[in-house]
């Protein structure tokens, strides 16, 4: 979750929404 929160706290939240989705998908895979 720490990674997701870090991404959300990024300077461009909407721009990183794709990265956030990828990170969440990776967490689900683990």
Buried (B, 14 or more C-beta within 10 A) or exposed (E): EEEBEEBEEEEEEEEBEEBBEEBBEEEEEE
